[in-house]
Amino acid sequence: MSRTDQPDAGVVRAAYAVRTGNLITDFYDEVRELSAATWPAPTRDDPARFSVGGALPDLTPAVREYFAAAEVSWHEMGSYRGHELMLLNLARNPGTNTTKTFASLLIVARAAEFVRQYGEPVVIFSPTSANKGTALRDALARAVSCGLVQPDQLRVIVLAPAANIAKLRTDALSADPRLAELNPLLTYDDPVAENVKVLGRRFVEEYAETLLRQHGRHLWYSLDLDNYLVADVGRALFEHAVAPVDKADRQRTHAHAVSSAFGLLGYHLGRDRLERGGQSDPMRRPHSLLVQHLGTPDMVLHLRHGDFDRDRVPRYRLDPATGQHEQRSDSRFPYRTGDPGEVLDPTFYTRRPATANRMTDIIKRHGGDGIVVSELECRQRYAELSPLLADAGFPVPADPAAVREWSLMMALTGVLNGIDRGLVDSAHDVVVHGSGWYTDEDMKPLTERGVTPVSSAEEVFKYVSAGSGPC
């Protein structure tokens, strides 16, 4: 009898256990070395391609205080049908409640170090679905509070889809009138949420040189994939420090709710480092389980078929008796959903991700799979999974409607469904990357007064240059 066929088929909670650390300062030498090697020097020859370089500040008490938000923890959650479930909790920072904390702290720290070394102000600009912008703003507020930079030396401008305003929150920048002026939160109303990236790139191409010439400020468009991979290397280093793969009784699968899979790519980059250094056996490299939603299942489609053709999504049939749409032809897609085109969580908005080839290659080489979940499936698992979340320290409202960030529930639902459908190797335990979880109780949402609508690159420049003044 296989482990997945054992009678104890439900979720079994484990005795509460947790190991904590700091994903950046615990591995600062490694992160600093990798950052410097990735960006040996600032890019200054083209204003539209400007980058601050990879230099990070010395780990002074103030810098250590700044990076204190990079806390991470490892939990033994329990088991499901013979598979042990572990949680890598990446959402411990109450200022963000998501894994975007780590990359944002490094981005802002690198920018602050550039300002310190060269005395030239920088404006970080980033399109975002919501969470990335929240994390960049939180990191800047920490940098100012810790004295790493002055408010007029480093600014953060984010551009988010207007449809995602419910996921944007009040923070230290929005609460202070001067900081709010220097760091506006812009929204763009477009039926395709990802078009914030199109508008953002247009703004950078058309106005980066003007901002530098007229205001003496470098514009840093911070969407480079490597900005996120460097931070996520720490995931593999932390796992190796507290629960090394090589000493585990069973092999592992790492599961992650993904849009572009930056986090898993960074994890595998960390595994590359451990294996090249002889610290870990390449034959023990974990599998990867990509979890997505029906709104953007592009990475699962690419993994399965090598392209992003939405015609490959299975056809759903409406059951008049239940009002639900059903299919049984593809185990990697929801068997039941209220809407085949639903958007379970708008932060997962990337179509045709540029990372797909890279992630597909990793899974083909090291093992793994992908699965798409529906809101109906997540809600059906809600009561079953709530005790595990509560044990890990997450507030779990009685009403799922109060959940604003669904990535952790998506990942857990994908794991349980994947085990049920044989998509997770029967000889593997599962590490769930807890990339985000927040509810109405965790955040105070911004009102329309807290955001500034824009509809063109010219309008973006108007608000980016406001408050700049000549230097």
C-alpha positions in Angstrom: 0.0 0.0 0.0 1.5 3.3 -1.1 1.7 6.2 1.3 -0.9 8.1 -0.6 -3.3 5.1 -0.2 -3.0 4.9 3.6 -6.2 5.1 5.6 -5.2 8.4 7.3 -6.0 10.3 4.2 -6.9 13.6 5.9 -4.6 16.4 7.1 -2.9 15.4 10.4 -1.5 18.3 12.5 2.0 18.2 13.8 3.2 19.3 17.3 4.0 23.0 17.1 7.6 23.5 16.1 9.4 26.5 14.5 12.9 27.5 13.6 13.5 31.2 12.7 16.2 33.1 11.1 17.0 36.1 8.9 17.1 35.4 5.1 19.6 38.3 4.5 21.8 38.9 7.5 22.3 35.2 8.4 23.8 34.8 4.9 25.1 38.4 4.3 28.5 37.5 3.1 27.0 35.2 0.5 24.3 37.6 -0.6 26.7 40.5 -0.7 29.2 38.5 -2.8 26.5 37.4 -5.2 25.0 40.9 -5.5 28.4 42.4 -6.3 29.2 39.7 -8.9 25.8 40.2 -10.6 26.1 43.9 -10.9 29.9 44.8 -10.6 29.2 48.5 -11.2 26.4 50.9 -11.8 25.0 51.3 -15.3 25.2 55.0 -16.1 25.6 55.3 -19.9 21.9 55.2 -20.8 19.4 56.9 -18.5 16.6 54.5 -19.5 18.8 51.5 -18.5 20.2 53.0 -15.3 21.1 50.6 -12.5 22.6 51.3 -9.1 25.0 48.4 -9.2 25.3 45.6 -6.7 27.2 47.1 -3.8 25.5 46.6 -0.4 26.3 48.6 2.7 28.4 47.3 5.6 26.4 45.5 8.2 26.4 48.3 10.8 23.9 48.3 13.7 21.6 50.6 11.6 21.8 48.4 8.6 21.1 45.3 10.7 18.1 47.1 12.1 16.9 47.9 8.6 17.2 44.2 7.5 15.5 43.0 10.7 12.3 42.7 8.6 13.8 39.8 6.6 12.7 37.3 9.2 11.9 33.8 8.0 10.7 30.6 9.7 10.5 26.8 9.1 7.5 24.9 10.4 6.7 21.2 10.6 3.0 21.6 9.7 1.7 18.0 9.8 1.0 15.3 7.2 -1.4 14.4 4.4 -1.9 10.9 3.0 1.6 9.9 4.2 3.4 13.1 3.0 5.0 15.3 5.7 4.1 19.0 5.1 6.7 21.7 5.9 6.2 25.5 5.7 8.9 27.9 4.7 7.2 31.1 6.0 8.3 34.0 4.0 5.5 36.4 5.0 6.5 37.3 8.6 7.0 41.1 8.0 3.8 42.8 9.1 4.5 45.7 6.8 4.0 43.5 3.7 2.9 40.0 4.7 4.5 38.7 1.6 7.8 37.4 0.3 8.4 40.6 -1.7 10.0 41.9 1.5 13.4 40.3 0.8 14.1 41.6 -2.7 12.7 45.0 -1.9 15.0 45.4 1.1 18.0 44.5 -1.1 16.8 46.8 -3.9 16.4 49.8 -1.6 19.7 49.0 0.3 21.6 48.9 -3.0 20.1 52.3 -4.0 20.9 53.8 -0.6 24.5 52.6 -1.0 24.7 54.2 -4.5 23.5 57.5 -3.0 26.0 57.3 -0.2 28.9 56.5 -2.6 28.1 58.9 -5.4 25.9 61.6 -3.8 23.4 61.4 -6.6 19.7 60.9 -5.9 17.7 58.0 -7.3 14.0 57.4 -8.1 13.1 53.7 -8.0 10.2 53.1 -10.4 8.3 49.8 -10.5 5.0 48.7 -12.1 3.4 46.2 -9.7 0.2 44.2 -9.2 0.2 45.4 -5.6 2.5 43.4 -3.3 5.8 44.4 -4.9 4.9 48.1 -4.6 3.8 47.6 -0.9 7.2 46.0 -0.2 9.3 48.7 -1.9 7.4 51.4 0.0 7.9 49.5 3.3 11.6 49.1 2.6 12.1 52.8 1.8 10.2 53.8 5.0 12.6 51.5 6.9 15.6 53.0 5.2 14.6 56.5 6.1 13.7 55.6 9.7 17.1 53.8 10.1 19.0 56.7 8.7 20.3 54.9 5.6 19.1 57.7 3.3 17.3 61.1 3.4 13.8 61.3 2.0 14.8 63.6 -0.9 17.8 61.4 -1.9 15.8 58.2 -2.6 12.2 57.9 -3.7 9.9 55.0 -4.7 7.2 55.4 -7.3 5.0 52.5 -8.1 2.3 52.0 -10.7 -0.5 49.5 -10.0 -3.6 48.4 -11.8 -6.6 50.4 -10.6 -8.5 47.2 -10.3 -6.1 46.1 -7.5 -6.7 49.1 -5.2 -8.2 46.8 -2.5 -4.8 45.2 -2.1 -3.0 48.5 -1.5 -2.5 49.7 2.0 -1.8 52.8 4.1 1.8 52.9 5.3 4.4 55.2 6.8 4.8 56.9 3.4 1.2 57.6 2.9 0.7 58.8 6.5 3.3 61.6 6.1 2.2 64.4 3.7 5.8 65.2 2.5 6.7 61.5 2.1 3.4 60.9 0.3 4.2 63.7 -2.2 7.7 62.4 -2.8 6.5 58.8 -3.2 3.1 58.8 -4.9 1.2 55.6 -5.5 0.0 55.7 -9.1 -2.8 53.6 -10.5 -3.7 52.8 -14.2 -7.2 51.8 -15.2 -6.9 49.3 -18.0 -8.9 46.1 -18.6 -5.6 44.1 -18.9 -3.9 44.6 -15.5 -0.4 43.7 -16.8 -0.5 46.7 -19.1 0.9 48.7 -16.2 4.2 47.2 -17.4 3.6 48.5 -20.9 2.9 52.0 -19.6 5.8 51.8 -17.2 8.3 50.9 -19.9 7.0 53.7 -22.1 7.5 56.2 -19.3 11.0 55.1 -18.7 12.0 55.2 -22.4 10.4 58.6 -22.9 11.3 60.4 -19.7 14.3 58.9 -17.9 16.7 61.3 -19.7 14.5 64.3 -19.0 14.3 63.5 -15.3 18.1 63.3 -15.1 18.7 66.4 -17.2 16.0 68.6 -15.6 16.1 67.3 -12.0 19.4 65.6 -11.6 17.7 62.3 -10.6 18.5 58.8 -11.9 15.4 56.7 -12.7 15.8 53.1 -11.9 13.3 50.7 -13.5 13.7 47.8 -11.1 12.0 44.9 -12.8 15.2 43.1 -13.7 14.7 39.4 -12.9 18.1 39.2 -11.1 16.9 41.8 -8.6 14.6 39.1 -7.2 16.8 36.0 -7.7 19.6 37.3 -5.6 17.3 37.7 -2.6 15.7 34.3 -3.0 19.0 32.4 -3.0 18.6 32.7 0.8 15.7 30.3 0.7 17.9 27.4 -0.2 20.6 28.5 2.3 18.1 28.7 5.1 16.7 25.3 4.4 20.2 23.9 4.3 20.9 25.5 7.7 17.8 24.4 9.6 16.5 21.2 7.8 19.1 20.1 5.2 17.8 18.0 2.3 20.7 15.6 2.5 19.9 14.6 6.1 16.2 14.1 5.5 14.7 10.6 5.4 12.8 11.3 2.2 13.1 13.4 -0.9 11.3 16.7 -1.1 9.0 18.7 -3.5 8.9 22.4 -3.1 5.5 24.0 -3.8 4.9 27.6 -4.6 2.0 29.7 -5.9 3.5 31.5 -8.8 3.0 34.2 -11.4 6.5 34.2 -12.9 8.2 31.9 -10.3 10.9 34.3 -9.3 11.0 32.7 -5.8 11.5 29.1 -7.1 14.1 30.3 -9.6 16.0 32.0 -6.7 15.7 28.8 -4.6 17.2 26.8 -7.4 20.0 29.3 -7.8 20.8 28.8 -4.2 20.7 25.0 -4.7 23.2 25.5 -7.6 25.5 27.3 -5.2 25.3 24.6 -2.5 25.9 21.8 -5.0 28.8 23.5 -6.7 30.4 24.1 -3.2 30.0 20.4 -2.3 27.6 21.2 0.5 24.7 19.3 -1.0 24.2 16.3 -3.3 22.7 17.2 -6.7 20.9 13.9 -6.6 18.9 15.3 -3.6 17.7 18.3 -5.5 14.0 18.8 -4.7 11.2 18.7 -7.3 9.2 21.8 -7.9 5.4 22.1 -7.9 4.0 25.2 -9.7 0.6 26.3 -8.5 -1.4 28.8 -10.5 -5.0 30.0 -11.0 -7.3 30.0 -14.0 -6.8 33.7 -14.6 -3.1 33.2 -15.6 -2.2 29.5 -15.9 0.6 30.3 -18.4 3.5 28.6 -16.6 1.6 25.3 -16.2 0.6 25.5 -19.8 4.2 26.1 -20.8 5.5 23.3 -18.6 3.0 20.8 -20.1 3.0 22.0 -23.8 5.9 24.3 -24.4 3.6 27.3 -25.2 1.0 29.6 -23.7 -1.9 28.7 -25.9 -5.1 29.1 -23.9 -6.9 26.7 -26.2 -5.1 24.0 -24.2 -7.1 24.8 -21.1 -9.6 22.0 -20.8 -13.2 22.7 -21.8 -15.6 23.1 -18.8 -19.2 21.9 -18.8 -21.8 23.7 -16.8 -23.7 21.5 -14.4 -27.2 23.0 -14.2 -27.9 21.2 -10.9 -24.9 22.8 -9.0 -24.3 25.9 -11.1 -20.6 24.9 -11.2 -18.4 24.3 -14.3 -16.7 20.8 -14.4 -14.1 18.9 -16.3 -12.3 15.6 -15.7 -10.0 15.5 -18.8 -6.9 17.2 -17.2 -5.8 16.5 -13.7 -3.6 19.6 -13.7 -6.7 21.9 -13.9 -9.5 22.4 -11.4 -12.2 19.7 -11.6 -14.8 22.2 -10.5 -14.9 26.0 -10.7 -17.5 28.7 -10.4 -16.0 30.5 -13.5 -13.5 29.0 -16.0 -12.1 32.5 -16.4 -12.0 33.5 -12.8 -9.2 35.6 -11.2 -8.7 34.1 -7.8 -6.1 36.6 -6.8 -5.2 39.7 -9.0 -1.6 39.8 -7.9 -1.0 36.7 -10.1 -1.4 38.7 -13.3 1.6 37.9 -15.5 0.8 36.5 -19.0 3.5 34.8 -21.1 6.1 35.2 -18.4 9.7 35.6 -19.6 10.8 33.1 -16.9 8.8 30.2 -18.3 11.6 28.6 -20.4 14.0 28.8 -17.4 11.5 27.2 -15.0 10.4 24.6 -17.4 14.0 23.6 -18.0 14.6 23.2 -14.2 11.5 21.0 -13.8 12.4 18.9 -16.8 15.9 18.4 -15.4 15.2 18.0 -11.7 11.6 16.9 -11.6 8.3 18.3 -10.6 4.9 19.3 -12.1 2.3 22.1 -12.1 -1.3 22.4 -11.1 -4.0 25.1 -11.4 -6.5 25.7 -8.6 -9.9 27.4 -8.4 -11.4 29.6 -5.8 -14.0 26.9 -5.2 -11.3 24.3 -4.4 -9.5 26.7 -2.1 -12.7 27.4 -0.2 -13.5 23.7 0.0 -10.0 23.2 1.6 -10.3 26.2 3.9 -11.6 24.5 7.0 -9.2 21.6 6.6 -6.2 23.9 6.2 -7.1 26.6 8.7 -5.7 24.7 11.8 -2.3 24.3 10.0 -2.3 28.0 9.3 -3.2 28.9 12.8 -0.4 26.7 14.2 2.0 28.6 12.0 0.9 31.9 13.4 -1.4 33.1 10.6 -4.7 34.8 11.6 -7.4 32.8 9.9 -10.8 34.6 9.7 -13.9 32.4 10.0 -15.2 33.9 6.7 -12.8 33.3 3.7 -14.1 36.5 2.2 -11.9 38.4 4.6 -8.8 37.0 3.0 -7.1 39.6 0.8 -4.0 37.6 -0.3 -4.6 34.0 -1.4 -1.1 32.8 -2.4 -0.5 30.6 0.7 -4.0 29.0 0.5 -3.5 28.5 -3.3 -0.2 26.7 -2.6 -1.6 24.5 0.1 -4.7 23.6 -2.0 -2.4 22.8 -4.9 -0.3 20.5 -2.8 -3.3 18.5 -1.4 -4.9 18.3 -4.8 -1.6 17.3 -6.4 -1.1 14.5 -3.9 -4.7 13.3 -4.5 -4.1 13.3 -8.2 -0.7 11.7 -8.2 1.2 14.8 -9.3 3.5 14.7 -6.3 5.9 11.8 -6.1 4.7 9.3 -3.6 8.2 9.1 -2.0 8.4 12.9 -1.4 7.5 15.1 1.5 6.5 18.7 0.6 7.9 22.1 1.5 5.3 24.9 0.9 6.7 28.3 0.3 4.5 30.6 2.3 4.8 33.6 -0.1 1.9 35.6 1.2 -1.1 35.7 3.5 -3.0 38.8 4.8 -6.6 39.5 5.7 -8.7 42.5 6.4 -7.3 42.6 9.9 -3.7 42.8 8.7 -4.0 46.0 6.6 -5.7 49.3 6.4 -6.6 49.7 2.7 -6.0 52.9 0.9 -8.9 55.0 -0.1 -9.1 56.7 -3.5 -7.5 59.7 -1.9 -4.4 57.7 -1.2 -3.8 56.9 -4.9 -3.2 59.0 -8.0 -4.8 57.9 -11.3 -2.7 58.3 -14.4 -3.5 57.4 -18.0 -0.3 58.3 -19.9 3.5 58.4 -19.7 3.3 62.2 -19.6 1.0 62.0 -16.5 3.4 59.6 -14.8 6.3 62.1 -15.4 4.2 64.9 -13.9 3.9 63.1 -10.6 7.4 61.7 -10.6 8.9 65.1 -11.1 6.5 66.8 -8.6 8.5 67.6 -5.4 11.8 66.8 -7.1 13.0 70.3 -7.8 16.3 70.9 -9.4 19.3 69.4 -7.6 
